[in-house]
């Protein structure tokens, strides 16, 4: 298995990027993969100094540039690009 198959790339936008001070990171996956619905908990545990849970709780997800309606149905196996799409306001 190559390194890209064992990790995912998480892209942070808007409030998530501001809170973390980064726009992306590589996240290793457990053997057998990880449900997208469990990714919020994994990301929050990787950044214990940032109150990321409320931001992720209101965000939507994309996988390989496709918006996800039901994160419970997606299992990340490695190599995917995940977007954390935060709500934005404006006029």
Backbone as a ProteinNet text record, in pm:
[ID]
protein_1_A
[PRIMARY]
XXXXXXXXXXXXXXXXXXXXXXXXXXXXXXXXXXXXXXXXXXXXXXXXXXXXXXXXXXXXXXXXXXXXXXXXXXXXXXXXXXXXXXXXXXX
[TERTIARY]
84.4	0	88.8	58	137.6	90.6	171.8	137.5	4.8	-21	-145.6	-267.3	-249.7	-360.1	-385.9	-291.4	-304.7	-349	-355.3	-391.9	-497.7	-560.1	-649.6	-594.6	-631.1	-597.6	-724.6	-715.6	-829.3	-801.8	-895.7	-887.6	-981.7	-928.4	-1008.6	-1039.6	-1164.1	-1207.9	-1270.5	-1277	-1348.4	-1313.1	-1413.5	-1393.1	-1298.2	-1302.8	-1214.1	-1068.9	-1041.8	-906	-857.7	-944.6	-908.5	-878.3	-962	-944	-815	-784.4	-666.5	-538.5	-551.9	-433.5	-366.2	-438.2	-386.9	-498.3	-461	-561.9	-575.1	-477.7	-487.2	-393.7	-419.9	-330.8	-355.2	-253.9	-263.9	-304.7	-405.4	-455.9	-444.1	-369.7	-360.2	-492	-520.7	-642.8	-611.1	-703.6	-685.1	-700.1	-642	-657.6	-806.2	-851.7	-993.5	-1072.1	-1009.2	-1075.6	-1146	-1216.5	-1284.9	-1411	-1524.2	-1647	-1630.7	-1679.9	-1675.2	-1746.5	-1851.5	-1926	-1841	-1731.7	-1642	-1522.2	-1509.9	-1393.6	-1391	-1505.7	-1509.7	-1439.9	-1472.6	-1412.5	-1261	-1218.1	-1074.9	-1003	-1060.6	-997.3	-992.9	-1101.6	-1103.7	-997.5	-976.3	-875.8	-734	-715.1	-583.6	-547.2	-648.6	-627.8	-696.9	-648.6	-717.5	-715.2	-624.6	-615.4	-713.7	-787.9	-885.4	-1023.7	-1122.6	-1259.3	-1321.3	-1278.8	-1315.2	-1452.5	-1497.9	-1623.5	-1742.5	-1764.2	-1879.5	-1869.2	-1750.2	-1729.8	-1761.6	-1707.7	-1732.1	-1878.2	-1943	-2082.4	-2177	-2136.3	-2220.9	-2170.2	-2063.2	-2002.4	-2059	-2041.6	-2072.1	-1939.4	-1947	-1827.8	-1832.1	-1714.2	-1701.2	-1594.5	-1611.3	-1513.4	-1477.9	-1351.2	-1303.4	-1391.4	-1415.5	-1490	-1639.1	-1692.7	-1836.2	-1897	-2001.5	-2067.2	-2131.9	-2128.6	-2181.1	-2310.5	-2415.8	-2544.1	-2550	-2493.8	-2502.3	-2363.9	-2291.4	-2156	-2151	-2264.3	-2269.3	-2245.8	-2273.5	-2264.5	-2127.1	-2037.3	-1906.9	-1798.7	-1721.8	-1606.7	-1481.5	-1395.8	-1270.3	-1167.4	-1108.4	-1011.9	-868.6	-852.4	-719.9	-708.4	-637.8	-618.1	-723.2	-830.5	-936.6	-894.2	-960.7	-945.9	-1079.1	-1075	-1194.7	-1197.5	-1307.6	-1325.3	-1417.5	-1373.4	-1457.9	-1518.6	-1647.3	-1715	-1799.7	-1748.4	-1816.6	-1923.4	-2029.5	-2129.5	-2067.6	-2108.8	-2058.5	-2178	-2154.3	-2259.9	-2209.1	-2296.9	-2258.3	-2381.1	-2357.6	-2471.7	-2458
-118.4	0	124.5	221.4	343.7	439.8	542.2	639.2	708.3	740.8	809.6	721.6	590	499	484	524.6	510.2	640.3	747.7	877.3	943.2	1043.8	1130.4	1272.3	1355.6	1497.5	1570.7	1645.9	1724.2	1870.2	1930.8	2072	2150.5	2253.6	2335.8	2469.2	2512.7	2639.6	2725.4	2855	2951.5	2936.1	2918.9	2916.9	2806	2691.1	2580.7	2617.7	2676.4	2718.6	2827.7	2922.8	3031.2	2978.6	2889.6	2835	2755.1	2677.3	2590.2	2659.7	2762	2829.1	2751.2	2655.6	2577.5	2561.7	2531	2509.6	2363.4	2280.6	2138	2058.8	1929.6	1837.8	1695.9	1613.6	1471	1400.5	1315.2	1243.7	1094.5	1022.9	877.5	810.4	702.6	626.3	498	453.9	322.9	213.4	98.7	-15	-46.4	-68.1	-93.9	30.2	148.3	271.6	341.2	447.4	530.8	587.1	576.1	637.4	789.4	852.5	998.2	1058.6	994.2	1044.4	1045	969.3	966.1	1059.2	1123.1	1207.5	1330.3	1388.4	1505.4	1476.2	1362.3	1324.2	1306.8	1245.8	1225.2	1359.1	1450.8	1581.1	1662.3	1659.1	1730.9	1676.8	1545.4	1486.8	1519.4	1545	1583.9	1726.7	1808	1949.7	1984.7	1927.7	1947.1	2091.6	2172.8	2312.1	2404.1	2350.5	2427.8	2367.3	2451.4	2401.9	2379	2270.9	2242.1	2176.4	2107.6	2031.8	2116.9	2236.8	2316	2358.2	2386.2	2424.8	2306.6	2190.4	2071.7	2029.1	2053.2	2015.4	2091.3	2209.2	2288.2	2285.8	2211.9	2207.3	2094.2	2107.3	1999	1941	1826	1755.8	1736.1	1737.1	1692.4	1584	1489.3	1383.7	1386.1	1410.9	1420.6	1515.2	1633.8	1743.8	1716.9	1615.7	1586.3	1608.6	1691	1713.8	1583.7	1564.5	1442.4	1475.2	1400.6	1418.6	1340.5	1219.9	1134.1	1078.8	1146.2	1101.6	960.1	910.6	775.8	668.5	700.5	600.3	594.8	686	694.6	636.2	540.4	485.6	530	601.2	649.8	537.9	506.3	396.1	446	571.1	628.1	687.8	798.7	866.1	971.8	977.4	1074.2	1215.3	1313.5	1453.2	1496.4	1534.7	1569.1	1719.6	1782.4	1925.2	1946.9	2035.3	2078.4	2210.8	2208.6	2323.8	2390	2498.9	2569.4	2661.9	2684	2781.4	2920.7	3000.3	3137.7	3231.4	3354	3454.1	3567.3	3640.3	3752.2	3813.4	3915.8	3982.3	4010.5
0	0	0	-84.8	-89.3	18.2	44	147.2	116.5	-11.5	-45.1	-19.7	-19.8	7.6	156.9	240.3	384.3	450.6	374	429.5	342.7	400.3	324.9	335.9	242.2	249.6	290.2	398.3	445.1	411.3	339.6	303.1	392.7	457.9	548.6	482.5	494.1	438.6	548.2	524.4	608.3	756.7	842.3	987.6	1032	967.1	1005.2	978.5	864.1	829.7	924.7	954.8	1046	1185.1	1236	1370.8	1382.7	1279.5	1284.4	1240.9	1158	1105.8	993.8	934.6	822.4	719.4	597	493.3	454.6	493.6	462.8	552.9	559	630.8	582.6	600.3	572	701	691.2	808	782.1	866.9	849.2	885.5	815.1	840.1	914.5	999.1	1061.2	956.4	985	894.7	881.9	760.2	737	701.8	712	673.3	788.7	754.3	852.4	788.6	858.9	808.6	811	707.9	702.9	823	868.9	985	1112.4	1115.3	1232	1216.2	1101.6	1076.9	1166.8	1198.2	1286.8	1418.6	1477.5	1605.8	1591.5	1482.9	1458.6	1444.5	1367.8	1346.6	1476.3	1553.3	1681	1776	1776.8	1865.2	1819.8	1690.9	1639.6	1676.8	1711	1742.4	1874.6	1986	2114.2	2165	2114.2	2158.5	2086.7	1988.9	1911.4	1933.1	1958.2	1976.6	1838.7	1775.6	1637.7	1623.8	1727.2	1718.5	1674.6	1731.5	1686.7	1540	1494.6	1354.2	1263.5	1296.8	1214.9	1220.5	1333.3	1348.6	1256.9	1213	1123	979.4	956	822.6	738.6	608.5	515.9	468.8	404	358.5	207.5	148.8	10.1	7.1	-83.6	-105.6	-252.9	-280.4	-418.6	-500.6	-444.5	-509.3	-528.3	-464.1	-470.6	-331.8	-324.3	-196.1	-147.6	-15.8	45.9	119.2	89.9	158.2	289.4	290.9	408.8	443	535.8	572.3	629.8	678.2	736.3	630.1	504.8	398.4	330.9	366.1	300.4	391	339.1	411.3	337.1	408.4	351.9	357.9	244.3	235.9	219.7	179.4	158.3	19.8	11	-115.6	-146.7	-68.4	-94.7	-51.1	-113.6	-74.2	-13.1	113.1	188.1	210.3	175	198.8	317.8	409.6	520.9	477.4	443.1	386	494.6	548.8	656.8	600.2	678.1	633.4	632.2	537.2	528.8	522.8	561.3	549.7	463.9	411.9	328.2	264.8	190.4	132.3	-13.3
[MASK]
+++++++++++++++++++++++++++++++++++++++++++++++++++++++++++++++++++++++++++++++++++++++++++

